[in-house]
Structure formats: structure tokens, C-alpha cells
Amino acid sequence: MAITRLHDVAALRAWRHTQGQDNRRVALVPTMGNLHRGHLALLDSARAHADVVIASIFVNPLQFGPNEDFDRYPRTLEADVAALEDAGCDAVFAPSERTLYPHGRDIAHIHVPHLGDHLCGADRPGHFDGVTTVVALLFHLVQPDAAVFGRKDYQQLQLIQRMVRDLHFPIRVIGHPIEREADGLALSSRNQYLSAEERVRAPALHATLRMLAEALAAGERDIDAMEARGRALLEQAGLAPSYLRILSPDLQDPEIPGEVVIVAAARLGDTRLIDNLMVHV
Ligand code: PAF
């Protein structure tokens, strides 16, 4: 069936009303477009938790810093809508900035305290407020029963779960496993910024996380030394690490034995890459 294209709030609300009248459960997949296999896989999780799936496409200016890639972020709306339709997505909400932020960018925002202060939040001041604000707005407009996010943006997922808990959104937040290239590189729209030479180096990020996971599994417990070794390995591979941490699933100091998450961000030329790996130790 042809995908329903929604560009303004009135049309979205009318569509949502119809789904409710027909007792259909709705799952939302929020995206910034430029869809790849990783985004399309999110639709599978959405479909498993709902009767109808709506994706949103919006390159959200609030979550980009002044020196970040908002202007050059790839915008490929027609190809994205075609890919969503091929993948069986029922509807797409693709608002303009004027539709979503009719009163400009200096608007009420959602701030989740503490959790966003470190890691990507320290590297990108204001980024997570931009994310939680647009996601809250999308939740408010779409009123989904479930929403699916990729686990590559691990800290983002934690923040959204916290926001949903704190603000009593009646929405089930689902984290979808990271989709990877054959050499381990996590799929990301930003991978296309990599030069051919950088693309060869980029899998070092995932390889380093795996090496640390194996060291943990082999019984190594000196977390500080392991983090330092991981950062040194990234540097040797030509990446500039912003952080590499071994943390608990809620991004605090780890408790071992138990579940840990190894999180890292690194720059490769002009491209910022992030990745993470959950390990049970
Ligand atoms: O993960 C993303 O693509 C974005 O941060 C999101 C959740 C769509 C909000 O703009």
C-alpha cells in the first residue's frame, strides 16, 4: 500500500485520530532521514510492537552545535520516503522547521538532568536538550504507543527512557540492536563523510571495543588501565578519542560482576563516530 505522507500538524493529528478510532496501536520511528539499512531495521522492531508504523524525518536544528554539521547533514527526502514505502512503513511525518518550530528555535525545552552531562553531552553542549525536546514534541504530536531508537546512540536512548519515565509518557521505548557493516563499523548517516582512507581506519573503533570486551571476559578488572589502553589503540589507528569508558548500563561506575557497557566516541578527520558494546562480566 502507498505510504501516507504527512507534512503538517493538522494532517498528522487527523491520521492519528483515525488510527485510534480503529483501535490500531501505533509505533513511531523518529529519524533525521538519509535512511540506511540501520534505520529500516528499526521498522521491524516497530512492526513487532504495533499495528501501524509511522516514521518521522526531521533534521532537528536544536540538537546541532554552532560548529557542527547541520548545514551539510544529508537531506534525501524523496529517496527516504521511497525506501520507507518499500519497507512497508505505513506513514511518514516530514515537517518543515517552520511547521515544527513556528515560534523559532528559542522555545520551551526538555532537560533531563545529570545523565546527559558527560560523554556525548560533554562533547556537544546542548545536544541532548535538543534531542529530548524534539522527541517530546514528536511524542506529543504523534501519541505513539511505542517508539523505536537505535542502540548505537546509547546515551540518547537512556535519556529518552528517563524522560518518558519522568514525564509519564504512556509510550514503550524500544532499543534496536546496532546494525553493522561486515567489518564491524556501526551504520551511521555520517559514515558517508569518511574519505576512502578514513573508511579503512574506521572499524578500529568497534575492534577496540571488542578487544576490551574480550579482556573483561578473560578476567581483567583494572578499568582505568583498560580505558587508557583502549584510547591508545584508537590513537594508534589514527582516531582521536573523545571518550572511551567502561560503565554500568545506566552510565555510572560499573559494578562487576554484572552488565557493563563500553562506550566510545572518536573523531576521524571531520567525522565524529560513536559506538558501544554491552558485555556481561
Ligand atoms: O537519533 C536520531 O536520529 C535523532 O537524534 C532523533 C532521535 C531522530 C531526534 O532528532
Boltz pocket constraint, residues with backbone or C-beta under 6 A from the ligand:
constraints:
  - pocket:
      binder: B
      contacts: [[A, 30], [A, 31], [A, 32], [A, 58], [A, 60], [A, 63], [A, 130], [A, 131], [A, 134], [A, 135], [A, 153], [A, 156]]
      max_distance: 6.0
